[in-house]
Amino acid sequence: MSTRREKHFECVFTSGGVETAVHLSAWDALSAEELFREALLAAGIRVAGAIRIRDSKGRVAREARFEPTATAPTVVG
């Protein structure tokens, strides 16, 4: 009997020449990207940048843009 396990990924956010990397476990690269996006937003990151997800062997598994939506207050008057 085999047991399916989460895989390890390195998630890198690059913006303005600065890279921030974290390691996390997820079922696949897409799940890792989604978790990383949530973590960036929860950490208050509100600048656009690039996301790169690497598998446990260092191969790039996904690349995507990070463009958080800025919500400005609506002025009524």
VMD Tcl script that draws the C-alpha trace (Angstrom):
set ca {
  {0.00 0.00 0.00}
  {1.42 3.39 -0.95}
  {0.78 6.64 0.80}
  {0.69 9.87 -1.17}
  {2.67 12.64 0.50}
  {3.00 16.35 0.00}
  {6.07 17.49 -1.90}
  {8.54 20.19 -0.88}
  {8.81 23.40 -2.91}
  {10.91 26.54 -2.81}
  {8.78 29.62 -3.51}
  {10.55 32.81 -4.55}
  {9.02 36.30 -4.83}
  {11.06 38.88 -6.74}
  {10.24 42.59 -6.81}
  {12.54 45.54 -7.40}
  {15.61 43.30 -7.50}
  {14.88 41.86 -4.05}
  {14.14 38.15 -3.67}
  {12.25 36.57 -0.81}
  {12.19 32.78 -0.58}
  {10.27 30.32 1.58}
  {10.04 26.55 1.64}
  {6.69 24.85 1.96}
  {4.91 21.56 1.41}
  {2.04 21.16 -1.03}
  {0.45 18.50 -3.23}
  {1.69 20.10 -6.46}
  {3.29 23.27 -7.86}
  {-0.07 24.97 -8.43}
  {-1.07 24.40 -4.81}
  {2.32 25.72 -3.69}
  {1.78 28.88 -5.77}
  {-1.68 29.41 -4.28}
  {-0.39 28.98 -0.72}
  {2.51 31.33 -1.42}
  {0.18 34.01 -2.86}
  {-1.98 33.79 0.26}
  {1.12 34.10 2.47}
  {2.36 37.16 0.54}
  {-1.00 38.89 0.91}
  {-1.23 37.95 4.60}
  {2.25 39.44 5.10}
  {1.04 42.73 3.63}
  {2.92 42.51 0.33}
  {1.16 44.96 -2.01}
  {3.75 45.44 -4.77}
  {3.80 43.65 -8.11}
  {6.49 41.09 -8.76}
  {7.26 37.63 -10.03}
  {6.66 34.27 -8.40}
  {8.85 31.26 -9.16}
  {8.15 27.80 -7.75}
  {10.96 25.22 -7.73}
  {10.58 21.53 -7.01}
  {12.77 19.62 -4.56}
  {15.42 19.11 -7.27}
  {15.67 22.85 -7.96}
  {13.80 22.74 -11.28}
  {11.39 25.57 -12.04}
  {7.90 24.06 -11.83}
  {5.86 27.27 -12.24}
  {6.37 30.95 -12.94}
  {3.70 33.62 -12.58}
  {3.16 37.32 -12.04}
  {2.05 38.60 -8.65}
  {-0.16 41.65 -9.03}
  {-2.16 42.27 -5.87}
  {-5.32 44.26 -6.38}
  {-5.28 47.56 -4.60}
  {-8.63 48.48 -3.18}
  {-9.06 52.21 -2.77}
  {-11.90 53.66 -0.71}
  {-14.82 54.86 -2.76}
  {-15.52 58.56 -2.41}
  {-19.20 59.39 -2.45}
  {-20.23 63.00 -2.73}
}
mol new
graphics top color blue
foreach p $ca { graphics top sphere $p radius 0.5 }
foreach p [lrange $ca 0 end-1] q [lrange $ca 1 end] { graphics top cylinder $p $q radius 0.2 }
display resetview
